Amino acid sequence: MAFSALVQGVVALLGNPGKMLMILLLVLQLVASGGTFPPQTLPEPLQALHPVLPMSYVVDGLRHVIYGADLATLSTSLAALLATTGVGLTLLVLAIRKKKMWSLKRLQPAIEEAA
């Protein structure tokens, strides 16, 4: 839900460049989330990205639920995912407000003449 809200907000706000940005973020998350390898074994730049990316909190939370570890960390993961959802929904609301006003150009695009 968090990543979907973030994708929806960024794509609604930025359009096609937002799609490219979200694909880049998805690829970075797949590598830096620690799902395949523990975050401690990742290269330094990816270790720096690990606490920022939402998928890292999903992986950490699922590990704690599956293995029955300290559930206090689970609340941190849930809070981070709720914050990511909030950021995505805020971007979506900004995009809606930005595109709420229709201009004549947007309402009636110019007709191109056939050659």
C-alpha positions, -999 to +999 in steps of 0.1 A: +000+000+000+028+024+008+047+019-024+015+020-044+005+053-028+040+067-035+039+056-071+004+071-076+014+104-061+046+108-080+032+097-113+001+120-109+024+149-101+052+144-126+036+123-154+060+102-175+092+114-157+075+102-125+071+068-140+108+066-148+117+078-113+095+051-098+111+024-119+145+036-107+133+036-071+119+001-075+152-012-088+171+005-060+147-010-035+151-045-048+188-043-044+191-022-012+162-036+008+182-065+023+157-091+010+184-112-009+214-103+012+216-088+047+221-050+046+254-053+063+269-071+033+258-045+008+282-019-006+284+014+013+262+035-010+234+009-008+238+006+030+232+044+031+200+039+011+187+010+031+170+030+060+154+054+035+136+030+012+102+017+021+108-019+010+135-022+036+109-018+063+087-044+047+115-069+046+125-061+082+090-063+095+083-096+077+115-111+092+104-101+127+069-115+122+081-148+107+109-154+131+091-141+162+118-116+171+114-084+190+080-069+180+090-034+190+109-032+157+076-041+140+061-009+152+090+010+137+084-007+104+047+000+104+053+037+113+078+041+084+053+025+060+025+047+072+048+077+067+056+066+032+018+062+025+012+097+039+039+112+016+024+094-014-011+106-006+001+141+000+018+142-034-014+129-049-034+157-033-009+182-045-012+168-080-050+170-079-049+206-067-024+215-094-044+199-122-078+210-109-079+241-130-084+235-167-070+259-192-084+264-226-053+247-241-058+216-219-095+216-226-092+220-263-058+210-277-048+225-310-058+206-341-029+198-363-033+202-400-028+172-422+001+175-447 
